[in-house]
Amino acid sequence: MIEKAEAVIHLELPSERESRIVYRALKPETESPPSQRSRVYIELDGRTLTLKFEATDTTALRAALNSYLRWIMLVDNLYSTVESLLG
């Protein structure tokens, strides 16, 4: 039995600038996935990032979701820190 798992996440960020920064940070990860078990596609439309996940099974899907959400949180935290330092 072949199992396939998919998910789509739409994230609306506070600004287009922040959306572009997150997009540019994640785009290289989508071009050379670390595993053959999952694939992620990313699109940018204004302030909205769309991430499309395809995986061979639910375990691989969960791992990919966790990784990308963690990276998004990291970039968002760094962006907020830099913005607060620059005033």
Residue pairs with C-beta under 8 A, 6 or more apart in sequence:
3 56
3 57
3 58
4 54
4 55
4 56
4 57
5 53
5 54
5 55
5 56
5 57
5 58
5 60
5 61
6 52
6 53
6 54
6 55
6 61
7 52
7 53
7 61
7 65
8 50
8 51
8 52
8 53
9 50
9 51
9 53
9 65
10 48
10 49
10 50
11 22
11 48
11 49
11 50
11 51
11 72
12 47
12 48
13 19
13 22
13 47
13 48
13 49
13 76
14 47
15 47
16 46
16 47
18 47
18 76
18 79
19 44
19 46
19 47
19 48
19 49
20 44
21 75
21 79
22 49
22 72
22 75
22 76
22 79
23 42
23 44
23 49
25 71
25 75
26 42
26 49
26 51
26 68
26 71
26 72
26 75
27 42
29 40
29 68
29 71
30 39
30 40
30 41
30 42
33 39
33 40
35 60
35 63
35 64
36 56
37 55
37 56
37 57
37 60
38 53
38 54
38 55
38 56
38 60
38 61
38 63
38 64
39 53
39 54
39 55
40 51
40 52
40 53
40 54
40 64
40 68
41 51
41 52
41 54
42 49
42 50
42 51
42 52
43 49
43 50
43 52
44 50
49 72
51 68
53 61
53 64
53 65
53 68
55 61
55 64
